[in-house]
Amino acid sequence: MTQRYQLIAAALLASTAAVAAQAQDSEVTIVLSEELENVDPCNAAQSNIGRVLLGNVSETLTELVPGVGLEPRLAESWEDMGDGTWRFKLREGVSFTDGTPFDAADVAFSIERNKSKDIVCQTGAKFYGGMEFTTTVVDDTTIDITVDPAQPILPLLMSTLTVMPSETDLTTHVDMPVGTGPYIFSEYNRGQNIKLTLNENYWGDTPAVTGATYVFRPDSAVRAAMVEQGEADIAPNIALQDAVNPEMDFSYPNSETVYIRLSAERAPLDDIRVRQAMNYAVDREAFIGTILADGTLLATSIVPPSTLGYNKDLEPYPYDPDKARALIEEAKADGVDVGAEITFIGRNNNWGNVVETLEALTAMWEDVGLNVDLNMMEVGEWNQYYTAPYPEEVGPFIVAAMHDNANGDPVFSMFFKYASEGLQSIIKVPELDDMIAAATAATGAEREGLWSEVMGYVYDKAYDVLLFDMVGFSRVSPRLDFTPTIRTNSELQLSQISFK
């Protein structure tokens, strides 16, 4: 090889190495607390799935931007046509990551799939429950969506609809999702990692982040250490005791409400006195600043205070163990089997210090005379107790959970949590069904007032042990320009990350 060609070869090698190094510098590693149960975009309403897919691989018609409001995404505009119908004008020139063009037929299919009874789609079951959808494809870039009962906030509801190609299987969950987003879902090595790569044909701006690897580590201290040592760039969820580096750690109200769901139609929990006793037995204040962060609020509803219609007249249950014991004794005197074992279901890594939180709750309930058996489970097994149909052979059970409502309206919470046909409801109360339906269809001040009444009704009946509106902690590498927001818990859009 001549000296000239040797120099050219060396230059090419150096250029290739530089490009590779540059590419590596523009990729990020995100360390999650648990592996995903599945990766179907129609389940992105489950926060651990949405954190990977939502806005990265899969996109929605509209997008709720914190501090800004509702913004266009795959829909450029929308118009209320009256009688429960909204017309959405879609972006032109958009393709899915498999190369197929995006059009109105894909939106119609995605709504049908989310509402299908052949598979359980969290988004459809949670957010579109009790609603009948009819779609009319006007042309490739125009679709009319009619909902009964009429939904005055349908454009906001469409910020949860992850659009999938109409060729997607209607009856089974996908394991390699295809979307229109800025990233391609390129690998899922079960038990190890998920990899996203840049979608070179994305319709929007090219993000600074060119790829992401998601790894799973259940221990909060390990996740925090990985970011500090440069092995990872973001740990979206770390515990209070690990958030000790002011240069890397961010706290933020994370739109999550921690609560205990009671099987309120199974004895002894079908007795309101027992449910009230479980609320009075909890010293909520004792958790704050110890195993939960300062700034954590005491909850009176399943939604955070920023939600429309939040009932400000409700007060957190006071800590009154003597009253709890008296209620239990009163129920016992009337023949209620208050000594029956109550199975307590917790989810590993659901939030920082979850085990310590649930062990303390168990001790408080046992202190007032209840018989509670704590069982910690992984997300798949835990979900059998959190989502209908529920196991019949267990007897009375309670479930520790966090519910995320970052969208600001109770419609994203109340039907699937409390209506008789709700995916995660464990009660059947016709009066409450009617209240939820009326609030869902209302607008303006009437809507706000009706939702407030729903919250008051649920509180008065003590269907849950409402605990905390949470503060979240994330650790972020100093090489990134990224600040967590109220939506970070449920979505982590890589396109919102840049480098310093």
GIBEL-V265301 format. One line per field, one symbol per residue. phi: phi as a letter, one per 40 degrees, with the letter a starting at -180 (. if undefined). burial: b if it has 16 or more other C-alpha atoms within 10 Angstrom, else e. A space follows every 50 residues. Layout:
phi=???
burial=???
This chain:
phi=.cccccccccccccccccccccccccbbbbbbcacccabcdcbcccdccd ccccgbcbbbcbacbdgbhcbcbcccaaaccgfgbbbbccccgcbcccgc ccaccccdcccdccccccbcbdcccccbcgbbbbbbccadbbbbbbbbcd bcbddcdccbcccbccccccbbccbbcbabccbbccabcdgbabbbbccc bcccccccccaabbbbbccccccccccccgcababcabcdcccbbccbcb bacbgcbcabcbccbbccccccccccccccccccccccgbbbcdgcbccb acbccccdgdccccbddccaccccccccccccccgccccccbcbbbbdgc acgccccccccdcccccchcbbbcbcbcdccdccccbcccccccgcabbc abbbbccgbcdcbccccbcdccdbcbbbbdccdcccccccccbfcccdcc cccccccccccfcbccbaccbbbbbbcccbbabcbccccbabccccbbbc
burial=eeeeeeeeeeeeeeeeeeeeeeeeebbbbbbbbbbbeebbbbbbbbbbbb bbbbbbbbbbbbbbeeeeeebbbbbebbeeeeebbbbbbbbeebbbbeee ebbbbbbbbbbbbbbeeeebbbbbbbbbbbbebebebeeebbbbbbbebb bbebbbbbbbbbbbbbebebeebeeebbbbbbbbbeebeeeebbbbbbbe bbbeeebebbbbbbbbbeebebbbebbbeebbbbbbbbbbebbeeeebbb bbbbbbbbbbbbbbeebbbbbbbbbbbbbbbbbbbebeeebbbeebbbbb bbbbbebbbbbeeeebbebebeebbebbbebbeeebebeebbbbbbbbbb bbbbbeebebbbebbeebbbbbebbbeebeebbebbbeeeeeeeebbbbb bbbbbbbbbbbbbbbbbbbbbbbbbbbeeeebbebbbbbbbbeeeebbbb bbbbbbebbeebbbbbbbbbbbbbbbbbebebebbbbbbbbbbbbebeee
